[in-house]
Amino acid sequence: SNAFAGCSSLEKVTVPENNENYISVDGCLYSKDMRNLICVPAKKTGKFAVPYNVYSIAPMAFFGSNVDSVVLSNSVKRIDVCAFAKCAMKSLTISKSLGNIPGTSGMSIFTGCRNLAEINVKSGNAYFTSKDGVLYRLRGSKKELVCYPAAKKGKEFKIPKKCDIYSGEAFNGCKYLKKIVITPESGIKNLPVIAKNCNNVKVYLSSKVKMLRTDYNEILDTDDAIFGINTKKCKVYVKKNSKLIKKLKAYD
């Protein structure tokens, strides 16, 4: 974790030149070899371009930072858990070399990014892609929706063709989104919890959805499905003649 997380007045970190483990560049803290970005102070503002040679972004490195945007250099290949937690950035640009984003449910790298409106992936990345500011992970012939930015404008979103949804963090804290449509073309049959910290969101399920589940188990109570923590006045709509509604009626 970032030892300076929560230091909301921190403007810069200074390191003596003879320190064998760390170095400071423009007030930000790095490992001595510049391979690991450890801390971007909370008072840092404007556009932040991660220097070339940085290999990984440490856990909570941008925690509470007030930067407007972040651009990853082509040397960055790893982003650790909660790296951008509560960061004020409005946009993130992912380079073509990034190959890993943590997949731990409940510990998204974007937790608390309430101003994030778009995520863009540069062409040539073999692991991730983006469209209209939405981040996807490539899975062979299919893809997986990783993050619909919390501040992205628009009231409705339809899941694209051949697309799964990453459990728990795909729709987190969305300000404007009110309708999510699980399309038949997406091919989704087993649907995990997909949304947290949302209000007044309606989810429409296709007839192909056969199972609602947590990360590990099938669940038959819609009160425990689709929506995770801190959701209010959210609803799920199921087609009358679908296999799922028959299963739910049998359970009741």
TISEGU-359124 format. One record per residue (C-alpha): residue in one letter; residue number from 1; x, y, z. Coordinates in nm, 2 decimals. Layout:
rec type=a | seq=NUM | east=X | north=Y | up=Z
...
//
This chain:
rec type=s | seq=1 | east=0.00 | north=0.00 | up=0.00
rec type=n | seq=2 | east=0.10 | north=0.37 | up=-0.03
rec type=a | seq=3 | east=0.23 | north=0.49 | up=0.30
rec type=f | seq=4 | east=0.11 | north=0.84 | up=0.21
rec type=a | seq=5 | east=-0.25 | north=0.74 | up=0.13
rec type=g | seq=6 | east=-0.49 | north=0.99 | up=0.29
rec type=c | seq=7 | east=-0.23 | north=1.27 | up=0.32
rec type=s | seq=8 | east=-0.46 | north=1.51 | up=0.13
rec type=s | seq=9 | east=-0.23 | north=1.81 | up=0.18
rec type=l | seq=10 | east=0.09 | north=1.64 | up=0.05
rec type=e | seq=11 | east=0.25 | north=1.84 | up=-0.23
rec type=k | seq=12 | east=0.57 | north=1.66 | up=-0.28
rec type=v | seq=13 | east=0.80 | north=1.38 | up=-0.16
rec type=t | seq=14 | east=1.17 | north=1.47 | up=-0.14
rec type=v | seq=15 | east=1.45 | north=1.20 | up=-0.13
rec type=p | seq=16 | east=1.82 | north=1.26 | up=-0.06
rec type=e | seq=17 | east=2.04 | north=1.18 | up=-0.35
rec type=n | seq=18 | east=2.24 | north=0.92 | up=-0.16
rec type=n | seq=19 | east=1.93 | north=0.71 | up=-0.07
rec type=e | seq=20 | east=1.99 | north=0.36 | up=-0.20
rec type=n | seq=21 | east=1.62 | north=0.26 | up=-0.24
rec type=y | seq=22 | east=1.41 | north=0.55 | up=-0.36
rec type=i | seq=23 | east=1.42 | north=0.86 | up=-0.58
rec type=s | seq=24 | east=1.20 | north=1.16 | up=-0.62
rec type=v | seq=25 | east=1.11 | north=1.31 | up=-0.96
rec type=d | seq=26 | east=0.89 | north=1.62 | up=-0.98
rec type=g | seq=27 | east=0.78 | north=1.55 | up=-0.62
rec type=c | seq=28 | east=0.67 | north=1.20 | up=-0.69
rec type=l | seq=29 | east=0.82 | north=0.89 | up=-0.53
rec type=y | seq=30 | east=0.98 | north=0.60 | up=-0.73
rec type=s | seq=31 | east=1.20 | north=0.31 | up=-0.66
rec type=k | seq=32 | east=1.57 | north=0.39 | up=-0.71
rec type=d | seq=33 | east=1.58 | north=0.23 | up=-1.06
rec type=m | seq=34 | east=1.26 | north=0.41 | up=-1.16
rec type=r | seq=35 | east=1.09 | north=0.08 | up=-1.24
rec type=n | seq=36 | east=0.81 | north=0.13 | up=-0.98
rec type=l | seq=37 | east=0.59 | north=0.44 | up=-0.94
rec type=i | seq=38 | east=0.51 | north=0.44 | up=-0.56
rec type=c | seq=39 | east=0.34 | north=0.77 | up=-0.48
rec type=v | seq=40 | east=0.18 | north=1.06 | up=-0.67
rec type=p | seq=41 | east=0.10 | north=1.33 | up=-0.40
rec type=a | seq=42 | east=-0.26 | north=1.43 | up=-0.34
rec type=k | seq=43 | east=-0.19 | north=1.79 | up=-0.43
rec type=k | seq=44 | east=-0.05 | north=1.70 | up=-0.78
rec type=t | seq=45 | east=-0.26 | north=1.85 | up=-1.05
rec type=g | seq=46 | east=-0.28 | north=1.87 | up=-1.43
rec type=k | seq=47 | east=-0.18 | north=1.60 | up=-1.68
rec type=f | seq=48 | east=0.04 | north=1.33 | up=-1.55
rec type=a | seq=49 | east=0.25 | north=1.13 | up=-1.80
rec type=v | seq=50 | east=0.42 | north=0.83 | up=-1.64
rec type=p | seq=51 | east=0.79 | north=0.84 | up=-1.73
rec type=y | seq=52 | east=0.93 | north=0.59 | up=-1.97
rec type=n | seq=53 | east=1.12 | north=0.31 | up=-1.79
rec type=v | seq=54 | east=0.85 | north=0.27 | up=-1.52
rec type=y | seq=55 | east=0.74 | north=-0.09 | up=-1.53
rec type=s | seq=56 | east=0.46 | north=-0.10 | up=-1.27
rec type=i | seq=57 | east=0.22 | north=0.13 | up=-1.08
rec type=a | seq=58 | east=0.23 | north=0.03 | up=-0.71
rec type=p | seq=59 | east=-0.09 | north=-0.03 | up=-0.50
rec type=m | seq=60 | east=-0.27 | north=0.30 | up=-0.42
rec type=a | seq=61 | east=0.00 | north=0.50 | up=-0.60
rec type=f | seq=62 | east=-0.25 | north=0.77 | up=-0.72
rec type=f | seq=63 | east=-0.47 | north=0.75 | up=-0.41
rec type=g | seq=64 | east=-0.66 | north=1.08 | up=-0.37
rec type=s | seq=65 | east=-0.44 | north=1.25 | up=-0.63
rec type=n | seq=66 | east=-0.59 | north=1.55 | up=-0.80
rec type=v | seq=67 | east=-0.44 | north=1.50 | up=-1.14
rec type=d | seq=68 | east=-0.68 | north=1.57 | up=-1.43
rec type=s | seq=69 | east=-0.55 | north=1.29 | up=-1.66
rec type=v | seq=70 | east=-0.30 | north=1.00 | up=-1.66
rec type=v | seq=71 | east=-0.11 | north=0.87 | up=-1.96
rec type=l | seq=72 | east=0.09 | north=0.55 | up=-1.92
rec type=s | seq=73 | east=0.42 | north=0.52 | up=-2.11
rec type=n | seq=74 | east=0.49 | north=0.22 | up=-2.32
rec type=s | seq=75 | east=0.71 | north=0.07 | up=-2.06
rec type=v | seq=76 | east=0.42 | north=0.02 | up=-1.81
rec type=k | seq=77 | east=0.32 | north=-0.34 | up=-1.81
rec type=r | seq=78 | east=0.15 | north=-0.38 | up=-1.47
rec type=i | seq=79 | east=-0.10 | north=-0.19 | up=-1.26
rec type=d | seq=80 | east=-0.15 | north=-0.30 | up=-0.90
rec type=v | seq=81 | east=-0.46 | north=-0.32 | up=-0.69
rec type=c | seq=82 | east=-0.64 | north=0.01 | up=-0.61
rec type=a | seq=83 | east=-0.36 | north=0.20 | up=-0.80
rec type=f | seq=84 | east=-0.60 | north=0.49 | up=-0.89
rec type=a | seq=85 | east=-0.83 | north=0.46 | up=-0.59
rec type=k | seq=86 | east=-1.01 | north=0.79 | up=-0.53
rec type=c | seq=87 | east=-0.81 | north=0.97 | up=-0.79
rec type=a | seq=88 | east=-0.97 | north=1.28 | up=-0.94
rec type=m | seq=89 | east=-0.86 | north=1.20 | up=-1.30
rec type=k | seq=90 | east=-1.11 | north=1.24 | up=-1.58
rec type=s | seq=91 | east=-0.93 | north=1.03 | up=-1.83
rec type=l | seq=92 | east=-0.68 | north=0.75 | up=-1.85
rec type=t | seq=93 | east=-0.47 | north=0.65 | up=-2.15
rec type=i | seq=94 | east=-0.34 | north=0.29 | up=-2.15
rec type=s | seq=95 | east=-0.04 | north=0.21 | up=-2.37
rec type=k | seq=96 | east=0.00 | north=-0.09 | up=-2.60
rec type=s | seq=97 | east=0.24 | north=-0.27 | up=-2.36
rec type=l | seq=98 | east=0.01 | north=-0.30 | up=-2.05
rec type=g | seq=99 | east=-0.06 | north=-0.67 | up=-1.99
rec type=n | seq=100 | east=-0.20 | north=-0.69 | up=-1.64
rec type=i | seq=101 | east=-0.48 | north=-0.53 | up=-1.44
rec type=p | seq=102 | east=-0.57 | north=-0.70 | up=-1.11
rec type=g | seq=103 | east=-0.89 | north=-0.91 | up=-1.13
rec type=t | seq=104 | east=-0.97 | north=-0.92 | up=-0.76
rec type=s | seq=105 | east=-1.34 | north=-0.85 | up=-0.71
rec type=g | seq=106 | east=-1.39 | north=-0.56 | up=-0.47
rec type=m | seq=107 | east=-1.04 | north=-0.42 | up=-0.53
rec type=s | seq=108 | east=-1.07 | north=-0.25 | up=-0.86
rec type=i | seq=109 | east=-0.79 | north=-0.01 | up=-0.97
rec type=f | seq=110 | east=-1.07 | north=0.24 | up=-1.03
rec type=t | seq=111 | east=-1.24 | north=0.23 | up=-0.69
rec type=g | seq=112 | east=-1.37 | north=0.58 | up=-0.60
rec type=c | seq=113 | east=-1.28 | north=0.74 | up=-0.94
rec type=r | seq=114 | east=-1.60 | north=0.94 | up=-0.95
rec type=n | seq=115 | east=-1.47 | north=1.18 | up=-1.21
rec type=l | seq=116 | east=-1.34 | north=0.92 | up=-1.46
rec type=a | seq=117 | east=-1.52 | north=0.97 | up=-1.79
rec type=e | seq=118 | east=-1.31 | north=0.78 | up=-2.04
rec type=i | seq=119 | east=-1.05 | north=0.51 | up=-2.06
rec type=n | seq=120 | east=-0.86 | north=0.49 | up=-2.39
rec type=v | seq=121 | east=-0.63 | north=0.20 | up=-2.50
rec type=k | seq=122 | east=-0.37 | north=0.27 | up=-2.77
rec type=s | seq=123 | east=-0.39 | north=0.05 | up=-3.07
rec type=g | seq=124 | east=-0.16 | north=-0.26 | up=-3.07
rec type=n | seq=125 | east=-0.24 | north=-0.37 | up=-2.71
rec type=a | seq=126 | east=-0.28 | north=-0.75 | up=-2.72
rec type=y | seq=127 | east=-0.46 | north=-0.77 | up=-2.39
rec type=f | seq=128 | east=-0.70 | north=-0.47 | up=-2.37
rec type=t | seq=129 | east=-0.91 | north=-0.25 | up=-2.59
rec type=s | seq=130 | east=-1.15 | north=0.04 | up=-2.55
rec type=k | seq=131 | east=-1.45 | north=0.17 | up=-2.73
rec type=d | seq=132 | east=-1.63 | north=0.50 | up=-2.66
rec type=g | seq=133 | east=-1.43 | north=0.53 | up=-2.34
rec type=v | seq=134 | east=-1.52 | north=0.19 | up=-2.20
rec type=l | seq=135 | east=-1.24 | north=-0.06 | up=-2.11
rec type=y | seq=136 | east=-1.25 | north=-0.42 | up=-2.22
rec type=r | seq=137 | east=-1.01 | north=-0.72 | up=-2.17
rec type=l | seq=138 | east=-0.95 | north=-0.94 | up=-2.48
rec type=r | seq=139 | east=-1.04 | north=-1.31 | up=-2.43
rec type=g | seq=140 | east=-0.96 | north=-1.48 | up=-2.76
rec type=s | seq=141 | east=-1.25 | north=-1.44 | up=-2.99
rec type=k | seq=142 | east=-1.45 | north=-1.27 | up=-2.71
rec type=k | seq=143 | east=-1.39 | north=-0.98 | up=-2.47
rec type=e | seq=144 | east=-1.48 | north=-0.89 | up=-2.12
rec type=l | seq=145 | east=-1.62 | north=-0.55 | up=-2.00
rec type=v | seq=146 | east=-1.38 | north=-0.44 | up=-1.72
rec type=c | seq=147 | east=-1.49 | north=-0.08 | up=-1.65
rec type=y | seq=148 | east=-1.76 | north=0.15 | up=-1.76
rec type=p | seq=149 | east=-1.63 | north=0.48 | up=-1.62
rec type=a | seq=150 | east=-1.83 | north=0.63 | up=-1.34
rec type=a | seq=151 | east=-1.86 | north=0.97 | up=-1.50
rec type=k | seq=152 | east=-1.93 | north=0.86 | up=-1.85
rec type=k | seq=153 | east=-2.22 | north=1.05 | up=-2.00
rec type=g | seq=154 | east=-2.52 | north=0.86 | up=-2.13
rec type=k | seq=155 | east=-2.83 | north=0.69 | up=-1.97
rec type=e | seq=156 | east=-2.82 | north=0.36 | up=-2.15
rec type=f | seq=157 | east=-2.56 | north=0.10 | up=-2.23
rec type=k | seq=158 | east=-2.60 | north=-0.22 | up=-2.43
rec type=i | seq=159 | east=-2.35 | north=-0.51 | up=-2.38
rec type=p | seq=160 | east=-2.17 | north=-0.56 | up=-2.71
rec type=k | seq=161 | east=-2.16 | north=-0.88 | up=-2.92
rec type=k | seq=162 | east=-1.95 | north=-1.17 | up=-2.77
rec type=c | seq=163 | east=-1.88 | north=-0.99 | up=-2.44
rec type=d | seq=164 | east=-1.88 | north=-1.11 | up=-2.08
rec type=i | seq=165 | east=-1.88 | north=-0.88 | up=-1.78
rec type=y | seq=166 | east=-1.62 | north=-0.87 | up=-1.51
rec type=s | seq=167 | east=-1.78 | north=-0.94 | up=-1.17
rec type=g | seq=168 | east=-1.85 | north=-0.66 | up=-0.93
rec type=e | seq=169 | east=-1.65 | north=-0.37 | up=-1.07
rec type=a | seq=170 | east=-1.78 | north=-0.33 | up=-1.43
rec type=f | seq=171 | east=-2.04 | north=-0.07 | up=-1.33
rec type=n | seq=172 | east=-1.92 | north=0.10 | up=-1.01
rec type=g | seq=173 | east=-2.06 | north=0.44 | up=-0.89
rec type=c | seq=174 | east=-2.20 | north=0.53 | up=-1.23
rec type=k | seq=175 | east=-2.35 | north=0.89 | up=-1.21
rec type=y | seq=176 | east=-2.55 | north=0.90 | up=-1.53
rec type=l | seq=177 | east=-2.62 | north=0.54 | up=-1.63
rec type=k | seq=178 | east=-2.98 | north=0.43 | up=-1.57
rec type=k | seq=179 | east=-3.03 | north=0.13 | up=-1.81
rec type=i | seq=180 | east=-2.81 | north=-0.17 | up=-1.88
rec type=v | seq=181 | east=-2.92 | north=-0.41 | up=-2.15
rec type=i | seq=182 | east=-2.78 | north=-0.77 | up=-2.15
rec type=t | seq=183 | east=-2.82 | north=-0.83 | up=-2.52
rec type=p | seq=184 | east=-2.87 | north=-1.18 | up=-2.68
rec type=e | seq=185 | east=-2.57 | north=-1.10 | up=-2.90
rec type=s | seq=186 | east=-2.34 | north=-1.08 | up=-2.60
rec type=g | seq=187 | east=-2.38 | north=-1.45 | up=-2.55
rec type=i | seq=188 | east=-2.40 | north=-1.41 | up=-2.17
rec type=k | seq=189 | east=-2.57 | north=-1.71 | up=-2.00
rec type=n | seq=190 | east=-2.43 | north=-1.69 | up=-1.65
rec type=l | seq=191 | east=-2.45 | north=-1.34 | up=-1.50
rec type=p | seq=192 | east=-2.25 | north=-1.23 | up=-1.19
rec type=v | seq=193 | east=-2.29 | north=-0.93 | up=-0.97
rec type=i | seq=194 | east=-2.21 | north=-0.65 | up=-1.21
rec type=a | seq=195 | east=-2.29 | north=-0.32 | up=-1.03
rec type=k | seq=196 | east=-2.21 | north=-0.14 | up=-0.71
rec type=n | seq=197 | east=-2.26 | north=0.21 | up=-0.56
rec type=c | seq=198 | east=-2.54 | north=0.28 | up=-0.81
rec type=n | seq=199 | east=-2.89 | north=0.43 | up=-0.78
rec type=n | seq=200 | east=-3.20 | north=0.39 | up=-1.00
rec type=v | seq=201 | east=-3.04 | north=0.15 | up=-1.24
rec type=k | seq=202 | east=-3.25 | north=-0.09 | up=-1.44
rec type=v | seq=203 | east=-3.10 | north=-0.41 | up=-1.59
rec type=y | seq=204 | east=-3.28 | north=-0.59 | up=-1.87
rec type=l | seq=205 | east=-3.18 | north=-0.96 | up=-1.92
rec type=s | seq=206 | east=-3.19 | north=-1.14 | up=-2.25
rec type=s | seq=207 | east=-3.37 | north=-1.48 | up=-2.27
rec type=k | seq=208 | east=-3.03 | north=-1.65 | up=-2.30
rec type=v | seq=209 | east=-2.94 | north=-1.57 | up=-1.93
rec type=k | seq=210 | east=-2.99 | north=-1.90 | up=-1.75
rec type=m | seq=211 | east=-2.81 | north=-1.84 | up=-1.42
rec type=l | seq=212 | east=-2.75 | north=-1.56 | up=-1.17
rec type=r | seq=213 | east=-2.44 | north=-1.61 | up=-0.96
rec type=t | seq=214 | east=-2.18 | north=-1.47 | up=-0.72
rec type=d | seq=215 | east=-1.82 | north=-1.53 | up=-0.81
rec type=y | seq=216 | east=-1.84 | north=-1.89 | up=-0.70
rec type=n | seq=217 | east=-2.20 | north=-2.01 | up=-0.66
rec type=e | seq=218 | east=-2.54 | north=-2.00 | up=-0.84
rec type=i | seq=219 | east=-2.80 | north=-1.80 | up=-0.66
rec type=l | seq=220 | east=-3.17 | north=-1.81 | up=-0.70
rec type=d | seq=221 | east=-3.28 | north=-1.50 | up=-0.52
rec type=t | seq=222 | east=-3.28 | north=-1.19 | up=-0.74
rec type=d | seq=223 | east=-3.24 | north=-0.97 | up=-0.43
rec type=d | seq=224 | east=-2.88 | north=-1.10 | up=-0.40
rec type=a | seq=225 | east=-2.80 | north=-1.09 | up=-0.77
rec type=i | seq=226 | east=-2.68 | north=-0.83 | up=-1.03
rec type=f | seq=227 | east=-2.63 | north=-0.55 | up=-0.77
rec type=g | seq=228 | east=-2.37 | north=-0.54 | up=-0.50
rec type=i | seq=229 | east=-2.31 | north=-0.30 | up=-0.21
rec type=n | seq=230 | east=-2.46 | north=0.05 | up=-0.18
rec type=t | seq=231 | east=-2.73 | north=0.02 | up=-0.45
rec type=k | seq=232 | east=-3.07 | north=0.19 | up=-0.41
rec type=k | seq=233 | east=-3.39 | north=0.16 | up=-0.61
rec type=c | seq=234 | east=-3.23 | north=-0.07 | up=-0.87
rec type=k | seq=235 | east=-3.44 | north=-0.33 | up=-1.06
rec type=v | seq=236 | east=-3.39 | north=-0.64 | up=-1.27
rec type=y | seq=237 | east=-3.62 | north=-0.73 | up=-1.56
rec type=v | seq=238 | east=-3.65 | north=-1.09 | up=-1.68
rec type=k | seq=239 | east=-3.84 | north=-1.21 | up=-1.99
rec type=k | seq=240 | east=-4.16 | north=-1.40 | up=-1.89
rec type=n | seq=241 | east=-4.09 | north=-1.71 | up=-2.09
rec type=s | seq=242 | east=-3.71 | north=-1.74 | up=-2.03
rec type=k | seq=243 | east=-3.55 | north=-2.04 | up=-1.86
rec type=l | seq=244 | east=-3.43 | north=-1.82 | up=-1.58
rec type=i | seq=245 | east=-3.78 | north=-1.70 | up=-1.48
rec type=k | seq=246 | east=-3.91 | north=-2.06 | up=-1.48
rec type=k | seq=247 | east=-3.62 | north=-2.15 | up=-1.25
rec type=l | seq=248 | east=-3.70 | north=-1.86 | up=-1.02
rec type=k | seq=249 | east=-4.07 | north=-1.95 | up=-1.01
rec type=a | seq=250 | east=-3.98 | north=-2.31 | up=-0.93
rec type=y | seq=251 | east=-3.75 | north=-2.19 | up=-0.65
rec type=d | seq=252 | east=-4.03 | north=-1.97 | up=-0.50
//
